[in-house]
Amino acid sequence: MDHVAIMKKSWGFTEKILSGEKVIESRWYSFKRCPWNQVKSGDTVYFKNSGELVKLKASVKKVLQLENLTPEKVSKILGKYGKLCGIPAVEIPTYFQKFKDKKYCILIYLACVKEVDPFEIDKTGFGAMASWLCVPKIDTLAIS
């Protein structure tokens, strides 16, 4: 399975993935949604900043799915995995405020990060607000 993770450019995470400073991609949700139960070890994740072209890819090394979260559990997750997610210690309280009421967290361990020739994707059918796309092959989304 291939995936496209759409990132908030202002958070600077694509650069941190490329530099190796961010080795876990985390997704926080109030309800189970893509990629819950859809991303697995061996899959490929393509990364793009919102409004930009796809520029990176990585292999999925491991996936942890955490549910029934409480603010206390969110705090522990951020304390344990925050640095690996590319979040500086000084910013953990800010991210805690963003995620404290979320009920689900997916931690996706990344490996073999590589730049790719930039390409555009067609998100038609996924919804304007979709930030994670799951497809059998990336070719089905790529615009040539």
Buried (B, 14 or more C-beta within 10 A) or exposed (E): BBBBBBBEBEBBBBBBBBEEBBBBBBBBBEEEBBBBEBBEEEBBBBBBBEEBEBBBBBBBBEBEBBEEBEEEBBBEBBEEBBBBBBBEEEEBEEBBEEBBEBBBBBBBBBEEBEEEEEBEBEEEEBEEEBBBBBBEEBEEBBEE
